[in-house]
Amino acid sequence: MKALRKFLDQQKPHFIKGGKFEKLHSFFDSIETLMFVPDKVTLKGAHIRDAIDMKRTMIVVFIAMMPPLLFGMWNIGNLHFLSLGESQDLWTNFLYGFLKMLPIIIVSYGVGLGIEIIFAQIRHHDVAEGFFVTGLLIPLIVPPEIPLWQLAIAVAFAVIFGKEVFGGSGMNIVNPALLARAFLFFAYPGDISGDKVWIADKADAFSGATPLGDALVGNFDAIPSVFDMFMGFIPGSNGETSTLMILIGAVILLATGIGNWRIMFTVFAGGYIMGLLFNLWGANDYMNLPAHYHLVMGGFAFGAVYMATDPVSGAQTTRGMYIYGFLIGMIAILIRVFNPAYPEGVMLAILLMNVFAPLIDFYVIEANIKKRLKRLKAVTTN
């Protein structure tokens, strides 16, 4: 590490103002910040010293995404070979999935970080660490057969219109990763729906439909067992299939204090209660699907743990977090059951509540103000 630090110190003069590569200062700064703790300190005004900064926060989230990422790589290979009627060992499955996901990850980071560096250089800002998480979230919520050129366009759209037009990291009103997924669905629905996209190079005779796809067409007998869906032995987006791996990531986020348990809990609670209400209604077979099935199908668990808890686009007040999460869970199941054109409702539910999160916080704060004014009035009259 000392050799790397010495090398960066030798190159740094070329990237500061007056150097021959000064136009690439933001790029160099992002590399240096990634490798080492920044040497900048506050020179004036009050400030707080804390062991947690944005870099450490993003690293923890990055680590929490490793369980679904690694399992997703294995699952891609496992489903591929199963479709061909073959059974391979763990490492063969993993290697196949790794090689399938690697180009997706490279395109996501290459396009996204490239655009962020350009905007940072134009604004003379530092490159924020936020995309190190977003750049991995996007590959986890797309299918293994997504065309790379479509992914590149979606990432560019999400970074420019989801972040940079609002001022960059910390200013975005919606989750950029979900915006990329929504762009892909509405712009190229043929390549992100259907059975073939969920299993890499699958045999035509093998059914590659996801559990949500089977439920959509009323083929409820083909839905896998709760155990298989919980473990993740099913087709789906690269990192969304295994609820177990996602919950391991949730434990990491909660144990380190990075994740918000209020939002996670209320998303699951809202989805489960909505499922129970549909069970009571029972107007069709989809409504009769046991409520707990919804929690392990599709991207519900992934959205609850990694997407809804985004501290920038989510609710900020304590009471608002409960309302925000609960509505996400309920709306997600509502969309699944009543919208035949879109079987997965988690993405739309989170994006919708991202937009309404400031309004929720506004009314929570207004209610607190009125409550305190009423209390003050009661004290003064006495």
Summary of the structure (lengths in Angstrom):
residues: 382
radius of gyration: 22.9
end to end distance: 67.9
largest distance: 81.5
contacts: 1270
relative contact order: 0.09
helix: 67%
strand: 0%
